[in-house]
């Protein structure tokens, strides 16, 4: 992404144009499909990892289990 994907507004903010929004969504979706290393030694897509973490957090908040956060190490 570059300067051609955004423009400054009179309000002082910088906003993505239509092409910039499409590109950002494309890059985000590609990242969600990339595998991440799990502490137990296997790889799983980042999107699935986020979904499992949300389910585990929900269970912990409802008193149905322990929550251990997943740390993404680069």
DRENSE-882050 format. One record per residue (C-alpha): x, y, z; chain; residue in one letter; residue number from 1. Coordinates in pm, 1 decimal. Layout:
! residues N
+----------+----------+----------+---+---+-----+
!        x !        y !        z ! c ! r !   k !
+----------+----------+----------+---+---+-----+
!        X !        Y !        Z ! A ! A ! NUM !
...
+----------+----------+----------+---+---+-----+
END
This chain:
! residues 74
+----------+----------+----------+---+---+-----+
!        x !        y !        z ! c ! r !   k !
+----------+----------+----------+---+---+-----+
!      0.0 !      0.0 !      0.0 ! A ! X !   1 !
!    123.1 !    344.5 !    -72.8 ! A ! X !   2 !
!     34.9 !    710.1 !   -105.5 ! A ! X !   3 !
!   -190.2 !    636.3 !   -403.5 ! A ! X !   4 !
!   -425.7 !    440.8 !   -174.3 ! A ! X !   5 !
!   -514.2 !    726.2 !     61.2 ! A ! X !   6 !
!   -599.0 !   1092.8 !     67.9 ! A ! X !   7 !
!   -610.5 !   1364.8 !    328.1 ! A ! X !   8 !
!   -942.6 !   1524.1 !    420.4 ! A ! X !   9 !
!  -1015.9 !   1879.3 !    530.0 ! A ! X !  10 !
!  -1092.0 !   1740.5 !    877.6 ! A ! X !  11 !
!   -723.0 !   1656.2 !    906.3 ! A ! X !  12 !
!   -766.7 !   1280.1 !    879.0 ! A ! X !  13 !
!   -619.0 !   1048.6 !    620.0 ! A ! X !  14 !
!   -863.9 !    804.4 !    463.8 ! A ! X !  15 !
!   -824.9 !    507.0 !    233.2 ! A ! X !  16 !
!   -977.5 !    542.9 !   -110.2 ! A ! X !  17 !
!  -1176.1 !    258.0 !   -270.0 ! A ! X !  18 !
!   -864.4 !     92.0 !   -414.8 ! A ! X !  19 !
!   -687.6 !    126.9 !    -79.1 ! A ! X !  20 !
!   -978.6 !    -37.2 !    103.7 ! A ! X !  21 !
!   -982.0 !   -326.5 !   -143.4 ! A ! X !  22 !
!   -606.2 !   -372.8 !   -107.0 ! A ! X !  23 !
!   -620.0 !   -358.6 !    274.3 ! A ! X !  24 !
!   -895.4 !   -620.5 !    287.6 ! A ! X !  25 !
!   -704.9 !   -841.3 !     42.5 ! A ! X !  26 !
!   -385.6 !   -822.6 !    250.8 ! A ! X !  27 !
!   -577.3 !   -883.0 !    574.6 ! A ! X !  28 !
!   -754.1 !  -1190.2 !    433.8 ! A ! X !  29 !
!   -422.3 !  -1328.3 !    304.4 ! A ! X !  30 !
!   -269.8 !  -1282.9 !    649.9 ! A ! X !  31 !
!   -559.5 !  -1467.3 !    816.5 ! A ! X !  32 !
!   -488.2 !  -1767.9 !    592.4 ! A ! X !  33 !
!   -115.8 !  -1777.8 !    677.5 ! A ! X !  34 !
!     -7.5 !  -2044.7 !    920.6 ! A ! X !  35 !
!    119.8 !  -1957.4 !   1265.8 ! A ! X !  36 !
!    318.5 !  -2184.9 !   1495.8 ! A ! X !  37 !
!    126.3 !  -2311.7 !   1794.4 ! A ! X !  38 !
!    314.1 !  -2374.6 !   2123.7 ! A ! X !  39 !
!    218.2 !  -2743.8 !   2097.5 ! A ! X !  40 !
!    421.4 !  -2772.1 !   1778.1 ! A ! X !  41 !
!    166.1 !  -2759.1 !   1497.2 ! A ! X !  42 !
!     73.5 !  -2487.3 !   1249.2 ! A ! X !  43 !
!   -273.1 !  -2343.1 !   1212.1 ! A ! X !  44 !
!   -411.0 !  -2052.9 !   1003.7 ! A ! X !  45 !
!   -414.9 !  -1726.3 !   1197.1 ! A ! X !  46 !
!   -789.3 !  -1682.8 !   1135.8 ! A ! X !  47 !
!   -865.9 !  -2020.3 !   1296.9 ! A ! X !  48 !
!   -635.1 !  -1938.9 !   1587.9 ! A ! X !  49 !
!   -824.0 !  -1614.0 !   1654.3 ! A ! X !  50 !
!  -1157.7 !  -1797.5 !   1638.6 ! A ! X !  51 !
!  -1044.0 !  -2065.1 !   1886.3 ! A ! X !  52 !
!   -911.3 !  -1798.0 !   2122.1 ! A ! X !  53 !
!  -1247.3 !  -1617.6 !   2113.6 ! A ! X !  54 !
!  -1427.2 !  -1943.8 !   2195.6 ! A ! X !  55 !
!  -1186.5 !  -2018.2 !   2483.4 ! A ! X !  56 !
!  -1223.7 !  -1665.2 !   2622.5 ! A ! X !  57 !
!  -1602.9 !  -1694.6 !   2607.5 ! A ! X !  58 !
!  -1590.4 !  -2027.1 !   2794.8 ! A ! X !  59 !
!  -1365.0 !  -1876.1 !   3061.6 ! A ! X !  60 !
!  -1592.3 !  -1573.3 !   3105.5 ! A ! X !  61 !
!  -1889.2 !  -1807.2 !   3149.4 ! A ! X !  62 !
!  -1695.9 !  -2009.7 !   3408.3 ! A ! X !  63 !
!  -1663.1 !  -2317.0 !   3185.7 ! A ! X !  64 !
!  -1285.5 !  -2337.4 !   3162.2 ! A ! X !  65 !
!   -949.0 !  -2173.1 !   3195.5 ! A ! X !  66 !
!   -822.8 !  -1919.7 !   2946.2 ! A ! X !  67 !
!   -462.3 !  -1921.1 !   2833.9 ! A ! X !  68 !
!   -380.5 !  -1652.8 !   2578.0 ! A ! X !  69 !
!   -202.1 !  -1739.0 !   2255.0 ! A ! X !  70 !
!    110.0 !  -1533.3 !   2189.6 ! A ! X !  71 !
!    215.4 !  -1474.7 !   1831.8 ! A ! X !  72 !
!    594.7 !  -1475.2 !   1823.9 ! A ! X !  73 !
!    767.0 !  -1350.8 !   1511.0 ! A ! X !  74 !
+----------+----------+----------+---+---+-----+
END
